[in-house]
Amino acid sequence: MRCPFCGNIDTQVKDSRPAEDHVAIRRRRFCPACGGRFTTYERVQLRDLVVIKTNGRREEFDRDKLERSIRISMQKRPVEPERIDQMISGIVRRLESMGETDIPSKVIGEIVMESLNRIDTVAYVRFASVYKNFQDEEDFEAFVSELRPGNDDDVEDD
């Protein structure tokens, strides 16, 4: 593994341990050339996935991009980081096990929203606001009103 600090290709593994509920290996590495320390993760990848964007453009699936968008929606929420890692790994496993290498971005977005909805409603709404491209407060109000059990219109005034 190349050192991210100095580019040396002879780095040493100092510690390895299971991570993300045993679906990855976390390795602490050391560079003897510059003394830098860094962490790498090793994961099983069942197949190379390609994301088909709504405009038809194709791009390689990027787990880090998925993780960044989920972590942004989860910012300052009372959810353990390990739970977020498990959710991300579950989403990736689900995508890889679909049997297809080409996956529409809409499918990925729906799976992420479904997962977020089970964990944290605020993160779900945050992600939805970007994914569904909310333009103003009416978009938020309409979306949130669908989340509420029952509707205020159903209640009669006495």
C-alpha positions as CSV (number, residue, x, y, z in Angstrom):
1,M,0.0,0.0,0.0
2,R,1.4,3.4,-1.0
3,C,1.9,5.9,1.8
4,P,-0.5,8.8,1.3
5,F,2.1,11.2,2.8
6,C,5.3,10.5,1.0
7,G,4.3,8.0,-1.7
8,N,6.6,5.2,-0.5
9,I,5.3,1.8,-1.6
10,D,6.8,-0.2,1.3
11,T,4.4,0.4,4.2
12,Q,4.0,-2.0,7.1
13,V,0.8,-3.3,8.7
14,K,1.0,-2.7,12.4
15,D,-2.5,-3.9,13.4
16,S,-5.4,-5.7,11.8
17,R,-8.8,-6.2,13.2
18,P,-12.4,-6.8,12.0
19,A,-14.5,-3.8,11.3
20,E,-18.1,-2.9,10.4
21,D,-19.5,-6.0,12.0
22,H,-17.0,-8.3,10.5
23,V,-17.6,-7.3,6.8
24,A,-14.3,-5.4,6.6
25,I,-10.8,-5.5,7.9
26,R,-9.3,-2.4,9.4
27,R,-5.5,-2.1,9.1
28,R,-3.3,0.4,10.8
29,R,-0.2,1.0,8.7
30,F,3.1,2.7,9.2
31,C,5.5,4.2,6.7
32,P,9.2,3.6,7.6
33,A,10.3,6.3,5.2
34,C,8.4,9.3,6.7
35,G,7.0,7.8,9.9
36,G,3.4,8.5,8.8
37,R,0.6,6.4,10.2
38,F,-2.7,5.8,8.4
39,T,-5.7,3.4,8.3
40,T,-7.0,1.3,5.4
41,Y,-10.1,-0.8,5.1
42,E,-10.4,-4.0,3.1
43,R,-13.8,-5.2,2.0
44,V,-15.2,-7.9,-0.1
45,Q,-16.6,-6.6,-3.4
46,L,-18.9,-9.0,-5.2
47,R,-19.1,-7.2,-8.5
48,D,-18.2,-3.9,-10.0
49,L,-21.3,-1.7,-10.0
50,V,-22.1,1.0,-12.5
51,V,-24.6,3.8,-11.6
52,I,-26.9,4.9,-14.4
53,K,-27.7,8.6,-13.7
54,T,-31.1,10.1,-14.6
55,N,-29.5,11.9,-17.6
56,G,-28.3,8.5,-18.9
57,R,-24.6,9.1,-17.9
58,R,-22.8,6.1,-16.5
59,E,-20.3,6.3,-13.6
60,E,-18.6,3.7,-11.4
61,F,-20.3,3.1,-8.1
62,D,-18.4,4.9,-5.3
63,R,-19.1,3.6,-1.8
64,D,-17.3,6.7,-0.3
65,K,-19.7,9.0,-2.1
66,L,-22.7,7.0,-0.7
67,E,-21.1,7.2,2.7
68,R,-20.5,11.0,2.5
69,S,-24.1,11.7,1.5
70,I,-25.5,9.5,4.3
71,R,-23.2,11.0,6.9
72,I,-24.2,14.5,5.9
73,S,-27.8,13.6,6.4
74,M,-27.0,12.0,9.8
75,Q,-24.9,15.0,11.0
76,K,-25.6,15.8,14.7
77,R,-28.2,13.0,15.0
78,P,-28.2,10.6,18.0
79,V,-27.2,7.6,15.9
80,E,-24.0,5.6,16.7
81,P,-21.3,5.7,14.0
82,E,-21.2,1.8,14.0
83,R,-25.0,1.7,13.2
84,I,-24.3,4.1,10.2
85,D,-21.5,1.8,9.0
86,Q,-23.7,-1.2,9.3
87,M,-26.5,0.5,7.3
88,I,-24.0,1.5,4.6
89,S,-22.6,-2.0,4.4
90,G,-26.2,-3.4,4.2
91,I,-27.0,-1.0,1.3
92,V,-23.9,-2.0,-0.6
93,R,-24.6,-5.7,0.0
94,R,-28.2,-5.3,-1.2
95,L,-27.0,-3.5,-4.4
96,E,-24.4,-6.1,-5.1
97,S,-26.8,-9.0,-4.5
98,M,-29.4,-7.6,-7.0
99,G,-27.7,-9.5,-9.7
100,E,-27.2,-6.5,-12.0
101,T,-24.1,-4.5,-12.5
102,D,-25.9,-1.5,-13.9
103,I,-28.1,0.1,-11.3
104,P,-30.2,3.3,-11.8
105,S,-29.4,6.1,-9.4
106,K,-33.2,6.2,-8.6
107,V,-33.0,2.6,-7.2
108,I,-30.0,3.6,-5.0
109,G,-31.8,6.7,-3.7
110,E,-34.9,4.7,-2.8
111,I,-32.9,2.1,-1.0
112,V,-31.0,4.8,1.0
113,M,-34.3,6.6,1.8
114,E,-35.8,3.3,3.0
115,S,-32.8,2.6,5.2
116,L,-32.7,6.1,6.7
117,N,-36.4,6.1,7.4
118,R,-36.0,3.1,9.6
119,I,-33.1,4.7,11.6
120,D,-33.8,8.4,11.9
121,T,-36.7,10.5,10.5
122,V,-34.8,13.8,10.5
123,A,-31.9,12.2,8.5
124,Y,-34.5,10.7,6.1
125,V,-36.1,14.2,5.5
126,R,-32.7,15.8,5.1
127,F,-31.6,13.2,2.5
128,A,-35.0,13.4,0.7
129,S,-34.7,17.2,0.5
130,V,-31.6,16.8,-1.7
131,Y,-32.6,13.6,-3.4
132,K,-36.1,14.9,-4.4
133,N,-34.7,18.4,-5.0
134,F,-37.0,20.4,-2.7
135,Q,-37.2,24.0,-4.0
136,D,-39.2,25.7,-1.1
137,E,-40.9,25.2,2.2
138,E,-44.1,23.8,0.4
139,D,-42.0,20.9,-0.8
140,F,-40.9,20.2,2.8
141,E,-44.5,20.6,4.2
142,A,-45.9,18.2,1.6
143,F,-43.3,15.6,2.3
144,V,-43.5,15.8,6.1
145,S,-47.3,15.7,6.0
146,E,-47.0,12.3,4.3
147,L,-44.9,11.1,7.2
148,R,-47.5,12.0,9.9
149,P,-49.8,9.3,11.0
150,G,-53.4,10.5,10.3
151,N,-54.0,13.9,8.8
152,D,-55.2,17.1,10.5
153,D,-58.0,17.3,7.9
154,D,-59.5,14.1,9.4
155,V,-60.0,15.6,12.8
156,E,-63.4,17.3,13.4
157,D,-63.7,20.4,15.6
158,D,-66.2,20.1,18.4
